[in-house]
């Protein structure tokens, strides 16, 4: 349980660090992160607060898609991600702004890689997943579509609302959308092996 909890907490902490870097690059964040930034700019509250609010809404939507009770434990996950993102954006980075197109791309790509590491780590714990990830599974199960189709539907949904609320949509959004999957495929098995090794599993 100690190893599971560490992978879960460290994974979410690292994931939120990567998300914060992509936001700071100002080249376009992932669709869901852009939506949270747009809501924060439009209505106030912190980005982390909107991560929590949107997450609560998605938990309700996911319950309908899965035809099941709401995944109440996922509230813990989105609460932690929201707190961690606010920690990075407000406490650590503050008013820091990357200067120069090349450096901004470096920050964006670094953020994307770090996001993939964080996702690959927290998923090892098999604790409640982020509602965004569960949404993809819900769409797949409810409408009998392929995983990539379900993911695309979810991303387009977030992208539309991010545009409505003037979130940071840009070239980085599309780089993250198409690049995060292959990166997770690279890091997930490595972290899975580390996880099993630490738990003395074969």
Protein Blocks (a to p, Z undefined) as FASTA:
>chain_A
ZZmmmmmmmmmmmmmmmmmmmmmnonopafklmmmmmmmmmngpjfklmmmmmmmmmmmm
mmmmnopacdfklmmmmmmmmmmmmmmmmmmnmmaccehjklmmmmmmmmmmmmmmmmmm
mmmnopacdfklmmmmmmmmmnopafklmmmmmmmmmmmmmmmnopacdfklmmmmmmmm
mmmmmmmmmmmmmmmmmnopZZ
